[in-house]
Amino acid sequence: MSKKYRVGILGATGTVGQRFCQLLENHPQFEITALAASDRSVGKPFVEACSWKLATPMPEKVKNIIVTPIAPPLDCDLVFSSLPSNVARETEEAFARAGYPVISNSSSFRMDEDVPLLIPEINHDHLDLLEVQKKKRGFDKGFIVTNPNCAIMSFAPPLAALNDKFGVESVFVTTFQAVSGAGYPGVPTLDIMDNVLPYIAGEEPKVETEAQKILGKFNGEQIEKADFLVSAQCFRVPVIDGHTASVRVKLKNTSTLEEVREAISNYPNLNLLSSPSPFMAITDEPDRPQPRLDRDRGKGMTITIGRLFPDNIFDYRFVGLSHNTVRGAAGAAVLNAELLIEKGLI
Ligand SMILES: NC(=O)c1ccc[n+]([C@@H]2O[C@H](COP(=O)([O-])OP(=O)(O)OC[C@H]3O[C@@H](n4cnc5c(N)ncnc54)[C@H](OP(=O)(O)O)[C@@H]3O)[C@@H](O)[C@H]2O)c1
C-alpha cells in the first residue's frame, strides 16, 4: 500500500475545515492526525468543539482528536489551512518556516509574488515558483501554496480556455455568492432571507485581480500576469452552497461560438485522485446552471457553464457555477496536495 501522509487542518472546526474532514475521510493518500482551531476549541475533543453542519455524519476517526492551538509543532506531515485571513498570514508562515508544506485556502498569501496561486488544471507549472519562494524566505522543507478565492473558480477555468485560444481582452463579471462562503454562523438570517446583498467585504478586489495571476506565465523568476482587465460586482444571495458568475468577455481574436465551445470542452484535464471528469461541463438547457441542481457535479469539483452565447456589447457571455466549499475551497486544496505529491514536492 502506498504511503499515507499525515495531515493537520488549521481552522478545522469551521465551514471549510469540516469539508476537509469530509473529503479526507476515505482518501487513499491522506489521514487526518491533527486538528487545530481557536482558543474556544483548544483542548476539547473535535466532536465537542465542532458544530458539524454537513449532511454526512462527522467521520468517526476525527471525533476524538483533541483540538490543538494553531501553532507548530503539529503531529502531521503537511497542513491544510482554512483560517480567517487575519490570523492566517502569521500562522501559515510559521508552519512553513517550521518545515511543513502549507496548502492554504486563505487570501493572505495569494497575491504574494513568490506564492503559487493554483488551479492545477490551468497552471500546475507555477509550482516551479516554490524554488524562488524557498530562497527568498529562507524556508528549508516548508513552503506555502494557495488556491483562489471561491468566486474565481466559477469563471477562471472557462477564461483560461478562451485566453489560450483567442486571448482575453476584458471581462465583466457579476457574482451571486452562497451564504456558506461567509463561514459559520455567517450572514445574519434577517439580512439575507428575502434579500440580495450588493456587498461582500473585500471580495471585488480579489475577483478583479486573482484570475490574471492564475492565467499568467512563469518566466523562471516570477509570474507575468495576464494583461486583461476584470470589472466585478459581487452579491450575497440566499443560496446555501454554490457560487454563480454571470460573465461577459471580450476576446483579442475573433472566434465562432463553435470554436469557443470546443476550446472549453477540449481544455486538458488532469488525472489526479480528486480531478473531476469533465473539468468543465457545458450545459445547453436554457435554465441552467443552477446552484441546487449543478453544484454537486463531479462530486462538487466540476465547473458548470451555461447560457453561452454571443453578446451584443462584448464578444461572448456565459454563466459559470462552482461549489464554493468544495471546488472553491477544501476540494481545491486537496487537489493541490495531490498535485504536490505527483510532482514529488511532498
Ligand atoms: N467558506 C468558503 O466558501 C470559503 C471558500 C474559500 C476560502 N475560504 C477561506 O477559508 C477560511 C476559512 O473560512 P470558513 O468559511 O471555514 O470560516 P469559519 O466557518 O468562520 O471557520 C473559521 C475557522 O478558523 C478558526 N479560527 C477563527 N479565529 C481564529 C483565531 N483567532 N485563532 C485560531 N483559529 C481561529 C475557527 O475556530 P473556532 O471554531 O475554534 O472559532 C474555525 O475553525 C477563510 O480565510 C475564508 O476566506 C472560505
The ligand as an SDF file (V2000), in Angstrom:
LIG
                    3D

 48 52  0  0  0  0  0  0  0  0999 V2000
  -16.4280   29.2980    3.1470 N   0  0  0  0  0  0  0  0  0  0  0  0
  -15.9720   29.2810    1.8960 C   0  0  0  0  0  0  0  0  0  0  0  0
  -16.7000   29.0020    0.9240 O   0  0  0  0  0  0  0  0  0  0  0  0
  -14.5320   29.6280    1.6170 C   0  0  0  0  0  0  0  0  0  0  0  0
  -14.0600   29.4490    0.3340 C   0  0  0  0  0  0  0  0  0  0  0  0
  -12.7390   29.7400    0.0380 C   0  0  0  0  0  0  0  0  0  0  0  0
  -11.9220   30.2320    1.0210 C   0  0  0  0  0  0  0  0  0  0  0  0
  -12.4000   30.4260    2.2780 N   0  0  0  0  0  0  0  0  0  0  0  0
  -11.4650   30.9550    3.2830 C   0  0  0  0  0  0  0  0  0  0  0  0
  -11.2100   29.9090    4.2330 O   0  0  0  0  0  0  0  0  0  0  0  0
  -11.0120   30.4850    5.5180 C   0  0  0  0  0  0  0  0  0  0  0  0
  -11.9830   29.8510    6.4990 C   0  0  0  0  0  0  0  0  0  0  0  0
  -13.3240   30.1210    6.0890 O   0  0  0  0  0  0  0  0  0  0  0  0
  -14.5760   29.4040    6.7660 P   0  0  0  0  0  0  0  0  0  0  0  0
  -15.6980   29.7500    5.8880 O   0  0  0  0  0  0  0  0  0  0  0  0
  -14.2670   27.9800    7.0500 O   0  0  0  0  0  0  0  0  0  0  0  0
  -14.6780   30.2140    8.1630 O   0  0  0  0  0  0  0  0  0  0  0  0
  -15.3890   29.7780    9.5370 P   0  0  0  0  0  0  0  0  0  0  0  0
  -16.5260   28.8650    9.3170 O   0  0  0  0  0  0  0  0  0  0  0  0
  -15.6380   31.0580   10.2540 O   0  0  0  0  0  0  0  0  0  0  0  0
  -14.2380   28.9810   10.3160 O   0  0  0  0  0  0  0  0  0  0  0  0
  -13.0950   29.6320   10.8410 C   0  0  0  0  0  0  0  0  0  0  0  0
  -12.1690   28.6180   11.4850 C   0  0  0  0  0  0  0  0  0  0  0  0
  -10.9900   29.3130   11.9330 O   0  0  0  0  0  0  0  0  0  0  0  0
  -10.8710   29.1870   13.3670 C   0  0  0  0  0  0  0  0  0  0  0  0
  -10.4630   30.4860   13.9160 N   0  0  0  0  0  0  0  0  0  0  0  0
  -11.1260   31.6600   13.8770 C   0  0  0  0  0  0  0  0  0  0  0  0
  -10.4170   32.6320   14.5030 N   0  0  0  0  0  0  0  0  0  0  0  0
   -9.2980   32.0420   14.9650 C   0  0  0  0  0  0  0  0  0  0  0  0
   -8.1750   32.5040   15.7070 C   0  0  0  0  0  0  0  0  0  0  0  0
   -8.0600   33.7770   16.1030 N   0  0  0  0  0  0  0  0  0  0  0  0
   -7.2090   31.6090   16.0360 N   0  0  0  0  0  0  0  0  0  0  0  0
   -7.3090   30.3140   15.6540 C   0  0  0  0  0  0  0  0  0  0  0  0
   -8.3460   29.8030   14.9310 N   0  0  0  0  0  0  0  0  0  0  0  0
   -9.3220   30.6680   14.5900 C   0  0  0  0  0  0  0  0  0  0  0  0
  -12.2430   28.8070   13.8610 C   0  0  0  0  0  0  0  0  0  0  0  0
  -12.0890   28.0850   15.0780 O   0  0  0  0  0  0  0  0  0  0  0  0
  -13.2060   28.0910   16.2540 P   0  0  0  0  0  0  0  0  0  0  0  0
  -14.3520   27.2420   15.7870 O   0  0  0  0  0  0  0  0  0  0  0  0
  -12.4470   27.4890   17.3980 O   0  0  0  0  0  0  0  0  0  0  0  0
  -13.5870   29.5140   16.4820 O   0  0  0  0  0  0  0  0  0  0  0  0
  -12.7410   27.9180   12.7000 C   0  0  0  0  0  0  0  0  0  0  0  0
  -12.1470   26.6520   12.8120 O   0  0  0  0  0  0  0  0  0  0  0  0
  -11.1710   31.9870    5.3460 C   0  0  0  0  0  0  0  0  0  0  0  0
   -9.9010   32.5690    5.1420 O   0  0  0  0  0  0  0  0  0  0  0  0
  -12.0110   32.1090    4.0990 C   0  0  0  0  0  0  0  0  0  0  0  0
  -11.8300   33.3320    3.4310 O   0  0  0  0  0  0  0  0  0  0  0  0
  -13.6720   30.1300    2.6070 C   0  0  0  0  0  0  0  0  0  0  0  0
  1  2  1  0
  2  3  2  0
  2  4  1  0
  4  5  1  0
  4 48  2  0
  5  6  2  0
  6  7  1  0
  7  8  2  0
  8  9  1  0
  8 48  1  0
  9 10  1  0
  9 46  1  0
 10 11  1  0
 11 12  1  0
 11 44  1  0
 12 13  1  0
 13 14  1  0
 14 15  2  0
 14 16  1  0
 14 17  1  0
 17 18  1  0
 18 19  2  0
 18 20  1  0
 18 21  1  0
 21 22  1  0
 22 23  1  0
 23 24  1  0
 23 42  1  0
 24 25  1  0
 25 26  1  0
 25 36  1  0
 26 27  1  0
 26 35  1  0
 27 28  2  0
 28 29  1  0
 29 30  1  0
 29 35  2  0
 30 31  1  0
 30 32  2  0
 32 33  1  0
 33 34  2  0
 34 35  1  0
 36 37  1  0
 36 42  1  0
 37 38  1  0
 38 39  2  0
 38 40  1  0
 38 41  1  0
 42 43  1  0
 44 45  1  0
 44 46  1  0
 46 47  1  0
M  CHG  2   8   1  16  -1
M  END
$$$$
